[in-house]
Amino acid sequence: MPFIVTANGLMDYSPLTARERDVLNLWARGLQQKQIATQLSLSPQTVKKHLRNVYKKLNAHNKVDALKKAGYL
């Protein structure tokens, strides 16, 4: 399970669901949202929703920020 960096700089367990982590993992590997949707048998809108949830839960402002906070970078 990936860790996130909290506001005080400490590592903590991710608040993300398993599916959100699946989407984020594929995104971190460079797949586009349509490709993620195909690979996970989801609609592109569902992938977008998962990514919005990731941004919100991690308080991320962009892709790089989200990937850093989730421990992928």
Secondary structure, 3 states (H helix, E strand, C coil): CCEEECCCCCEEECCCCHHHHHHHHHHHCCCCHHHHHHHHCCCHHHHHHHHHHHHHHHCCCCHHHHHHHCCCC
